[in-house]
Amino acid sequence: MIEQGRRGKPEPKAACGWFERAAEHGNADGALATATCYYLGRGRKQDMAQAHRWYLEAAKAGDVGAQYIVASMFENGLGVQSDERLSRYWYDVAARNGDVAAQAKVKALRERDQAS
């Protein structure tokens, strides 16, 4: 409600503060929301390392979307050093959990491996 301004003007900085407090207490939804604040630079200064940290927490807690984002961040070196092994690991996890984009990515990576 604070983030979207349902009872007044939007206050993304305050909303992100609440999200981060929830994340620090182990709340997976809070971790995902905090990651998005840092990733987009909305309510927080854009910081890909912090975004990766919180997306990883959400991914470990089972959030499939976060699992895909973590894989992509490892693949592209966003907020973390590029790591193909960890990228593939998280794409596999997301694919097994039903993420269609991750399933396509895993298939494409396997086809690329077989072609080389």
Secondary structure, 3 states (H helix, E strand, C coil): CCCCCCCCCCCHHHHHHHHHHHHHCCCHHHHHHHHHHHHHCCCCCCCHHHHHHHHHHHHHCCCHHHHHHHHHHHHHCCCCCCCHHHHHHHHHHHHHCCCHHHHHHHHHHHHHHHHC
